Amino acid sequence: MKNIFYKFLTVCFACTVLVSCNDAIDIVQEGELNDATVFKTTGDLEKYLLGSVYTSVDITNQIKFSSVFTDELKVGPSNTGQDQGLYRYVLTPGDGYATAIWQQNYTSINRVNRLIEAAQKITPAASETAQYNNILAEARTLRALAYLNLEAYFSPNMADNNATGVILIDRVPAIQEQLPRSNNGAIWAFVESDLQFAEANLAPPSSHNFPFFVSKTLVNAIRARMYLYRKNYTLAKQYAQNVLSTSGVTLTPSTPVPSGTPGSATWNTAFYAAAPTNPYRRLWADLNNGENLFTLSRPVNGTGGNIAGIYTTNTTNLSGSPLWTVGLNLFNVLNVPNPAIAGTSADIRRYAFIDPTSVPAQGVYIIDKYPGKTNAPLRNDIKVFRLSEMYFILAECEAQTPTGYVAAANYIKAVRDARRFNTTAPLPVYATKVDALRDILTERRAELAFEGHRYIDLKRLGGEAGVSIDRNPNDDFNPNTPLTLNITDYRFTLPIPSAELLGNPSIQQNPGY
């Protein structure tokens, strides 16, 4: 990654350090630098893009909320009550995760809007025009991603253009301005406009390092996810296929693996080494980029939190005081019987996602999908888009008609084959659309675990597939904790946060809250 990126992650760039979605209307203090003072050149715009816009992008709260609220987790041995209310489906407008998701994405939007307004006052030299346009293209792509996140969590029905969406902010608002929610059609039109501009103006991939910066591959991946969420399967398929065809990225293989019996001491020493040879394990240890399409950089001495810290206290092993462990039903999905070696799994994810210090006899499987970096045991880059998701999008698109069932099955098999390390997966057979969607959800549950997808997947697809939250009775020490939630429950849409309601009387709350 470019040295300039790390430089501006650690240097305070005057008024670019913003703290919340309300920073667009902060009062100017005496002696404070204003935008006209700070933004004078194209270079200033790039500094702000790298040091403020990119660093505002974060999905950690989305990952944590999705894990806790759905069925990815079992209460860990060191949990003394952390997030127990949310785990038991207590979700109110005062919820900290709903507030954080709202504020974080609007912080990104605000910073992009600040950059765009500043850029309008700068006339780049002819030699800087491409750089100038690329800066705006990257920023607008990140704004589109922020709106996609907000729509996914806060719109009751993303697929209905007339349904209520979120607040559309295309500028830095005035201090006293209070904006209502727009309908989805207006939000999606705005997102499409940003992505169209990005596609037309992004510089070649060599401009910034892939996959840590915006690229045309990311633009296509965002479009594929967005159109899938909107149930526009024709366009979702088009853009997902474009990613497969043009990204130059392939599914990360599960081989080679160490010799011997998986899970044995010798095998574990090699597989969980600081520098393992297994490509899939190396992907999660940030030793290769593998199938990543867009990743949030978290260097050891840089900004951003420790992603594994949302599940454990100190380290990703049993002695690290884990707050949460792998949900038992999720473990069962990962634990694919190995026909070659009895008592082991044929699925590399069983080992890549779970630490060897786990205690199966007690049903304690330590989450190790984020094994940390050298000298930073809880710190890993955050994978926002990976190629496997594009395969799932294609499978879901094909599953909409009986003529596509075989194609859908082949896409699912392709991912499963990539995750089998000494065998291949059978080709699924789908007799109905429900069969196909259920199997797609199962594979998404396994592959995308602890990446922030499960809540949205159930929200948008659970009704059609007849699937909802699927916890094991032994996931919680409290026998009164409900194991599932009706897929039509209002809590599959987040509440508009209390802080927003108090400061903006014009905004409408979501049903049920």
C-alpha positions in Angstrom: 0.0 0.0 0.0 1.2 3.5 -0.8 3.3 5.2 1.9 1.1 8.2 1.6 -1.9 6.2 2.8 -0.2 5.2 6.1 1.2 8.8 6.5 -2.2 10.3 6.5 -3.7 7.6 8.7 -1.5 8.9 11.5 -1.2 12.6 10.8 -3.9 14.9 12.0 -5.0 16.9 9.0 -6.3 20.1 10.5 -10.1 20.1 10.3 -10.4 16.7 8.7 -10.8 14.9 12.0 -14.6 14.6 12.4 -16.4 12.6 15.0 -20.0 12.0 14.1 -22.7 12.4 11.5 -23.5 15.7 13.2 -20.1 17.2 12.3 -21.6 18.8 9.2 -23.2 21.4 11.4 -20.6 21.9 14.1 -20.1 25.5 15.2 -16.8 27.0 14.0 -14.5 27.8 16.9 -12.1 30.8 17.0 -8.9 30.2 15.1 -10.3 27.0 13.4 -9.3 26.4 9.8 -12.2 26.3 7.5 -12.6 24.4 4.2 -11.5 27.4 2.1 -8.3 27.5 4.0 -7.6 23.8 4.0 -8.7 22.8 0.5 -6.6 24.7 -2.1 -5.2 22.1 -4.4 -6.0 18.7 -5.9 -3.4 17.3 -3.5 -5.3 18.7 -0.6 -8.4 16.8 -1.8 -6.4 13.6 -2.0 -5.0 14.0 1.5 -8.6 14.4 2.8 -9.8 11.4 0.8 -7.0 9.2 2.2 -6.9 10.6 5.7 -10.5 11.2 6.5 -12.9 9.6 4.0 -11.3 6.2 3.8 -10.7 6.1 7.5 -14.4 6.7 8.2 -15.4 3.5 6.4 -16.0 0.7 8.9 -18.4 -2.2 9.2 -17.4 -3.5 12.6 -20.6 -2.5 14.3 -22.6 -4.2 11.5 -20.6 -7.4 12.0 -21.0 -7.4 15.7 -24.7 -6.6 15.6 -25.4 -9.3 13.0 -23.5 -11.9 14.9 -25.1 -11.2 18.3 -28.7 -10.8 17.1 -28.8 -13.9 14.8 -27.4 -17.4 15.2 -23.6 -17.1 14.7 -22.7 -17.1 18.4 -22.9 -19.0 21.6 -22.4 -17.2 24.9 -18.7 -17.6 25.8 -17.1 -18.7 29.0 -15.9 -15.2 29.9 -19.2 -13.4 29.1 -20.5 -11.8 32.2 -23.5 -10.2 30.6 -22.0 -8.4 27.6 -24.7 -7.7 25.0 -27.1 -10.2 26.6 -30.1 -7.9 26.0 -29.5 -7.8 22.3 -28.8 -11.5 22.2 -32.3 -12.0 23.7 -33.8 -9.8 20.9 -34.2 -6.6 23.0 -33.9 -4.0 20.3 -35.0 -0.4 21.0 -34.3 3.1 19.4 -31.7 3.5 22.1 -29.7 0.5 21.0 -26.0 1.3 20.7 -25.4 -0.8 17.6 -28.3 0.8 15.7 -27.0 4.2 16.7 -23.4 3.4 15.7 -24.4 1.9 12.3 -26.5 5.0 11.5 -23.8 7.5 12.7 -20.8 5.8 11.1 -22.4 5.6 7.7 -23.6 9.2 7.9 -20.1 10.3 9.0 -18.8 8.8 5.7 -21.5 10.5 3.7 -20.8 13.8 5.4 -17.1 13.6 4.7 -17.7 12.8 1.0 -20.1 15.8 0.8 -17.5 18.0 2.3 -14.9 16.8 -0.2 -17.3 17.4 -3.1 -18.1 20.9 -2.0 -14.5 21.8 -1.6 -13.6 20.3 -5.0 -16.2 22.6 -6.7 -14.0 25.5 -5.6 -10.8 24.1 -7.1 -9.9 24.2 -10.8 -7.3 21.5 -11.4 -4.4 22.0 -13.8 -4.7 20.0 -17.0 -2.2 17.6 -15.8 -4.2 16.9 -12.7 -7.7 16.5 -14.2 -7.6 12.7 -14.2 -6.4 12.7 -10.6 -9.1 15.2 -9.6 -11.8 13.1 -11.2 -10.5 9.9 -9.7 -10.6 11.5 -6.2 -14.3 12.3 -6.7 -15.0 8.9 -8.2 -13.5 7.1 -5.2 -15.3 9.3 -2.7 -18.7 8.9 -4.5 -18.2 5.1 -4.5 -17.7 5.1 -0.8 -20.8 7.3 -0.4 -22.8 4.8 -2.4 -21.6 2.0 -0.2 -22.6 4.0 2.9 -26.1 4.4 1.5 -26.3 0.7 0.6 -25.5 -0.1 4.2 -28.1 2.3 5.6 -30.8 1.0 3.3 -30.1 -2.6 4.2 -30.5 -2.0 7.9 -33.1 0.8 8.2 -35.5 0.4 5.2 -38.3 -2.0 5.9 -38.3 -3.2 2.3 -35.3 -2.4 0.1 -37.0 -3.9 -3.0 -39.9 -1.5 -2.9 -39.0 1.9 -4.4 -42.0 3.5 -2.7 -41.1 2.2 0.7 -39.5 4.4 3.3 -35.7 4.7 3.0 -33.2 6.8 4.9 -32.3 10.5 4.9 -30.9 11.6 1.5 -28.1 14.2 2.1 -26.3 15.3 -1.1 -24.6 18.3 0.4 -23.3 19.7 3.7 -26.6 20.8 5.4 -27.2 24.1 7.1 -26.9 24.1 10.9 -30.7 24.1 11.7 -31.7 21.9 8.7 -33.9 18.9 9.6 -34.4 16.5 6.8 -37.1 13.8 6.5 -36.6 10.3 5.2 -36.8 9.8 1.4 -38.3 6.8 -0.3 -36.1 4.1 -1.6 -36.5 5.1 -5.2 -34.8 8.5 -4.5 -32.0 6.8 -2.5 -31.3 4.2 -5.2 -31.3 6.8 -8.0 -28.7 8.7 -6.0 -26.6 5.6 -5.5 -26.8 4.7 -9.1 -25.7 8.2 -10.1 -22.6 8.0 -7.8 -21.7 4.6 -9.3 -22.1 5.7 -12.8 -19.8 8.7 -12.2 -17.3 6.4 -10.5 -17.3 3.9 -13.4 -16.6 6.8 -15.9 -13.9 8.5 -13.9 -11.9 6.0 -11.9 -8.3 5.8 -12.8 -6.6 2.5 -13.8 -6.1 0.0 -11.0 -2.5 0.9 -10.6 -3.5 4.3 -9.2 -4.1 2.8 -5.8 -3.4 -0.6 -4.4 -6.1 -3.3 -4.9 -8.1 -4.4 -2.9 -7.6 -1.6 -0.3 -8.9 1.2 -2.5 -12.0 1.8 -4.7 -11.7 0.1 -8.1 -14.1 -0.6 -10.9 -14.3 -4.2 -9.5 -15.7 -2.7 -6.3 -18.1 -0.6 -8.2 -19.4 -3.7 -10.0 -19.5 -5.6 -6.7 -21.6 -2.9 -5.0 -23.9 -2.9 -7.9 -24.3 -6.6 -7.8 -25.2 -6.6 -4.1 -27.4 -3.5 -4.4 -29.5 -5.0 -7.3 -29.8 -8.3 -5.5 -31.1 -6.6 -2.4 -33.6 -4.8 -4.7 -34.6 -8.1 -6.4 -33.5 -6.8 -9.7 -32.0 -10.2 -10.6 -31.1 -9.3 -14.2 -28.8 -6.5 -13.2 -27.5 -8.3 -10.1 -26.5 -11.2 -12.4 -24.9 -8.9 -14.9 -22.6 -7.1 -12.4 -21.7 -10.2 -10.4 -20.7 -11.9 -13.7 -18.7 -8.8 -14.6 -16.7 -9.2 -11.4 -16.0 -12.8 -12.1 -14.9 -12.0 -15.7 -12.9 -8.9 -15.2 -11.5 -8.7 -11.7 -8.6 -11.1 -12.2 -9.5 -12.7 -8.9 -10.4 -16.4 -8.3 -11.7 -18.3 -5.3 -9.0 -18.9 -2.8 -8.2 -22.6 -2.7 -8.2 -24.8 0.4 -5.1 -26.7 -0.5 -2.3 -27.4 0.3 -2.9 -28.5 3.8 -0.5 -30.0 6.3 0.1 -33.8 6.1 -1.4 -36.0 8.7 -4.8 -36.0 10.5 -6.6 -32.6 10.6 -6.9 -31.5 14.2 -3.9 -33.5 15.4 -1.1 -31.7 17.3 1.3 -32.0 14.3 -1.3 -30.8 11.8 -2.4 -27.9 14.0 1.2 -26.7 14.5 1.6 -26.3 10.8 -1.9 -25.1 9.9 -2.1 -22.4 12.7 1.6 -21.3 12.3 2.4 -17.6 12.2 3.2 -18.1 8.5 0.9 -21.0 7.3 1.1 -22.4 3.8 -2.7 -23.0 3.5 -4.0 -20.2 1.2 -7.4 -19.9 2.9 -5.8 -19.5 6.3 -3.3 -17.0 4.9 -6.3 -15.0 3.6 -7.7 -14.5 7.1 -4.2 -13.9 8.6 -3.7 -11.0 6.0 -0.8 -12.8 4.5 -2.3 -12.7 1.0 -5.2 -10.9 -0.6 -6.7 -14.0 -2.1 -10.2 -13.5 -3.3 -10.7 -10.1 -1.6 -12.4 -7.5 -3.7 -12.4 -4.6 -1.1 -10.7 -4.7 2.2 -10.4 -2.1 5.0 -6.8 -1.8 5.9 -6.0 -2.2 9.6 -2.2 -1.9 9.9 -0.6 -2.8 13.2 0.1 0.9 14.1 -2.7 2.5 12.2 -6.2 3.6 12.9 -9.3 1.5 13.3 -10.3 -1.0 16.0 -9.4 -4.7 16.5 -12.0 -6.7 14.7 -11.5 -9.9 16.8 -12.1 -7.9 19.9 -15.8 -8.0 19.3 -15.7 -11.7 20.2 -12.9 -12.1 22.7 -10.9 -10.2 25.3 -7.2 -10.8 24.7 -6.4 -13.4 22.1 -8.4 -15.8 19.8 -7.8 -18.9 21.9 -9.3 -20.4 25.0 -6.9 -18.5 27.4 -7.9 -15.2 25.8 -11.1 -14.9 27.8 -13.6 -15.3 24.9 -16.9 -13.5 25.3 -18.5 -15.3 22.5 -17.8 -18.6 20.7 -19.2 -20.3 17.5 -22.9 -21.1 17.7 -23.4 -24.8 17.8 -25.7 -25.0 14.8 -23.2 -22.9 12.8 -20.5 -25.3 13.8 -22.5 -28.2 12.5 -22.7 -26.5 9.1 -19.0 -26.1 9.1 -18.2 -29.6 10.3 -18.7 -31.5 7.0 -17.8 -35.2 7.5 -14.5 -36.2 5.9 -14.9 -39.4 3.9 -11.1 -39.9 3.9 -10.5 -39.5 7.7 -13.2 -40.4 10.1 -13.9 -37.9 12.9 -12.6 -34.9 10.9 -14.2 -32.3 8.6 -13.6 -32.0 4.9 -14.3 -28.3 5.0 -11.3 -26.0 5.5 -13.5 -23.5 7.2 -14.0 -25.8 10.2 -10.3 -25.2 10.9 -9.7 -21.7 9.5 -12.6 -20.2 11.6 -12.1 -22.2 14.8 -9.0 -22.2 17.1 -7.4 -25.6 18.1 -7.7 -24.7 21.8 -11.5 -25.2 21.5 -13.1 -27.7 23.9 -15.6 -29.8 21.8 -16.7 -31.9 24.8 -18.1 -28.6 26.3 -19.3 -27.3 23.0 -16.8 -24.4 23.2 -15.5 -23.5 19.7 -13.2 -20.5 19.8 -13.7 -18.0 16.9 -10.5 -17.6 15.1 -11.6 -16.2 11.7 -9.6 -13.1 12.6 -6.4 -14.6 14.0 -4.6 -11.3 14.2 -1.3 -9.9 12.9 2.2 -10.3 14.3 2.4 -8.2 17.5 -1.4 -7.4 17.1 -3.3 -10.6 18.1 -6.8 -9.2 17.6 -6.1 -7.0 14.6 -7.0 -7.9 11.0 -8.0 -6.2 7.8 -11.8 -6.1 7.4 -13.1 -8.0 4.3 -16.0 -6.0 2.9 -16.4 -7.8 -0.4 -15.1 -11.2 -1.5 -15.5 -13.2 -4.7 -17.4 -15.9 -3.0 -20.3 -13.5 -2.4 -20.5 -12.9 -6.2 -21.0 -16.7 -6.7 -23.8 -16.6 -4.1 -25.4 -13.6 -5.9 -25.3 -15.5 -9.2 -26.8 -18.6 -7.6 -29.6 -16.6 -6.1 -30.3 -14.9 -9.4 -30.4 -18.3 -11.2 -32.7 -19.8 -8.5 -35.5 -17.5 -9.4 -36.7 -19.8 -12.3 -36.7 -23.6 -12.6 -34.5 -23.3 -15.7 -31.8 -21.8 -13.5 -31.8 -24.4 -10.8 -28.8 -26.4 -12.2 -26.8 -23.3 -12.8 -27.5 -22.2 -9.2 -26.4 -25.6 -8.0 -23.1 -25.3 -9.9 -22.3 -21.9 -8.4 -22.9 -23.3 -4.9 -20.8 -26.4 -5.7 -18.0 -24.2 -7.0 -17.6 -22.5 -3.6 -18.0 -25.7 -1.7 -15.3 -27.4 -3.9 -13.0 -24.5 -3.2 -13.5 -25.1 0.5 -13.0 -28.9 0.4 -9.4 -29.9 0.9 -9.4 -33.6 0.1 -12.7 -34.2 -1.7 -15.2 -32.5 -3.8 -18.8 -31.5 -2.9 -21.8 -33.3 -4.5 -23.8 -31.2 -6.9 -26.9 -30.0 -5.1 -30.3 -30.9 -6.6 -33.0 -28.3 -6.3 -36.6 -29.4 -7.0 -38.1 -26.1 -6.0 -37.1 -22.4 -5.6 -37.5 -22.9 -1.8 -34.9 -25.8 -1.9 -32.5 -23.6 -3.8 -32.8 -20.5 -1.6 -32.5 -22.6 1.6 -29.3 -24.1 0.3 -27.9 -20.8 -0.8 -28.7 -19.4 2.7 -26.9 -22.4 4.3 -23.8 -21.8 2.2 -23.8 -18.1 2.8 -24.2 -18.8 6.5 -21.0 -20.9 6.5 -18.8 -18.9 4.1 -19.8 -15.4 5.3 -20.0 -16.1 9.0 -18.7 -13.2 11.2 -18.6 -10.9 8.2 -21.9 -9.0 8.8 -24.2 -10.7 6.3 -26.5 -13.0 8.3 -29.0 -10.5 9.6 -29.6 -8.9 6.2 -29.7 -12.3 4.5 -32.5 -13.4 6.8 -34.3 -10.1 6.5 -34.4 -10.1 2.7 -34.6 -13.8 1.9 -35.7 -15.7 5.0 -39.4 -15.3 4.2 -39.1 -16.8 0.7 -36.9 -19.6 2.0 -38.9 -20.4 5.1 -35.8 -19.8 7.2 -35.2 -17.6 10.3 -32.7 -17.4 13.2 -31.5 -20.9 14.0 -29.9 -21.2 17.5 -29.1 -24.3 19.4 -30.7 -24.7 22.8 -27.2 -25.0 24.3 -26.0 -21.6 22.9 -27.1 -19.8 26.0 -26.9 -20.7 29.7 -30.3 -19.1 30.1 -33.0 -21.7 29.2 -35.6 -18.9 28.7 -33.7 -17.3 25.8 -35.7 -17.6 22.6 -34.0 -19.6 19.9 -35.5 -17.9 16.9 -37.6 -14.9 15.8 -40.5 -14.9 13.4 -39.1 -13.8 10.1 -41.8 -11.2 9.8 -40.9 -9.6 13.1 -40.4 -5.8 13.0 -37.0 -6.2 14.5 -35.6 -7.4 11.2 -35.4 -3.7 10.5 -33.4 -1.5 12.8 -35.0 1.4 14.6 -34.1 5.0 13.8 -31.9 5.9 16.7 -33.3 8.0 19.6 -30.6 10.6 19.1 -31.8 11.3 15.6 -35.4 11.4 16.6 -34.7 13.9 19.4 -32.8 16.2 17.1 -34.9 15.8 14.0 -38.7 15.8 14.7 -39.4 15.5 10.9 -38.0 12.0 10.8 -40.3 9.0 10.8 -39.6 5.9 13.0 -39.8 2.4 11.7 -42.9 0.3 12.5 -42.9 -1.5 15.8 -40.6 0.8 17.8 
